[in-house]
Amino acid sequence: MPMDMELESVLRPTQYPMAPYPPKVITLANGKHMVVRQAEREDVPEILKSVHPCLFIERDYYDIVSARLYGELLAWYRYRVKSEYCLMGQVDGYLVGVVNGRLENEKVGMSYHTLAIDRGLRIGSHLFAAKMEYHMDYLGQEEVLIVAESPIGFRRWMVEYPLEKTTIPHELGGGDSYRLTREIYLAAKHRLVVGERPVPADLWETATKDILFADDDTIRERIAGLKGR
Ligand SMILES: CC(C)(COP(=O)(O)OP(=O)(O)OC[C@H]1O[C@@H](n2cnc3c(N)ncnc32)[C@H](O)[C@@H]1OP(=O)(O)O)[C@@H](O)C(=O)NCCC(=O)NCCS
């Protein structure tokens, strides 16, 4: 059925112009290189292949976080959310983590989700830091509103930065928002925002050739099989 573009123009939300996120490479604790780069809207179906197996993992709130992330990415793909972006981490082409968020307005950012598909390497922490870097250094925002859904998330963002508690409701509908201000960002940046630019050509080529996804069992094993947790 042909799309009614007149109605579409009403259903599609405003899109703020957004500067691109310059890609970087992070050397992980295991010596592997993780390329962090911005996803294009057309990448969404490939990204969803790695998010999907996480929907069924209750441990550490992977199920709820990935279900929400899945819906948010689909909303971006289908033009049903305002000014969303997505950054991803890849090792040897494989997707190992995803973060997303959006612009509430030009000054205020809304953090959505962080999903570490490989564990124990602070991949989630690095990607969350990249998203704060995007809001502050490249989109020039004044603040980002954040909520945590999991105790690990709370420890990683609210405690490690540390973020400022507010009474502002968050779009995700959980507890009240915590806030990353420019001041907090600048104080935390040297500890938490890492990576080098530009990305060497061979790493860039591997990352952009394909967004590879490990099979469902491998992903489940990596996330759910953590010893002693
Ligand atoms: C929250 C999240 C993004 C953090 O990612 P991360 O920075 O890469 O951290 P990890 O999940 O690998 O590790 C978290 C903890 O588990 C421990 N852990 C990780 N892998 C482990 C392993 N193989 N064996 C034992 N412990 C392990 C780590 O040591 C770490 O503990 P620490 O906080 O004392 O350092 C990630 O846990 C995640 O995706 N969780 C599900 C979704 C979610 O909660 N998102 C955030 C919503 S607010």
The ligand as a Gaussian input file, in Angstrom:
#p B3LYP/6-31G(d) Opt

LIG

0 1
 C       24.763000      -1.703000      33.131000
 C       25.699000      -2.180000      32.035000
 C       25.491000      -1.372000      30.770000
 C       27.141000      -1.972000      32.529000
 O       28.022000      -2.476000      31.563000
 P       29.607000      -2.598000      31.837000
 O       30.129000      -1.267000      32.258000
 O       30.177000      -3.184000      30.590000
 O       29.734000      -3.541000      33.062000
 P       29.454000      -5.131000      33.176000
 O       28.010000      -5.387000      33.075000
 O       30.353000      -5.906000      32.282000
 O       29.960000      -5.391000      34.644000
 C       29.211000      -4.986000      35.752000
 C       29.710000      -5.687000      36.986000
 O       29.592000      -7.080000      36.815000
 C       30.868000      -7.689000      37.009000
 N       31.116000      -8.693000      35.986000
 C       31.086000      -8.502000      34.698000
 N       31.450000      -9.627000      34.056000
 C       31.710000     -10.535000      34.974000
 C       32.126000     -11.886000      34.927000
 N       32.361000     -12.506000      33.771000
 N       32.273000     -12.536000      36.086000
 C       32.051000     -11.907000      37.252000
 N       31.662000     -10.621000      37.343000
 C       31.483000      -9.953000      36.216000
 C       31.887000      -6.643000      36.807000
 O       33.036000      -6.942000      37.538000
 C       31.182000      -5.406000      37.244000
 O       31.350000      -5.173000      38.603000
 P       31.938000      -3.763000      39.110000
 O       30.811000      -2.803000      38.972000
 O       32.303000      -4.034000      40.523000
 O       33.082000      -3.430000      38.212000
 C       25.512000      -3.702000      31.722000
 O       25.592000      -4.429000      32.925000
 C       24.181000      -3.993000      31.060000
 O       24.040000      -3.893000      29.852000
 N       23.181000      -4.385000      31.888000
 C       21.822000      -4.684000      31.415000
 C       21.117000      -3.459000      30.956000
 C       21.218000      -2.318000      31.936000
 O       21.048000      -2.481000      33.123000
 N       21.512000      -1.135000      31.389000
 C       21.634000       0.064000      32.148000
 C       20.302000       0.535000      32.579000
 S       20.467000       1.848000      33.737000

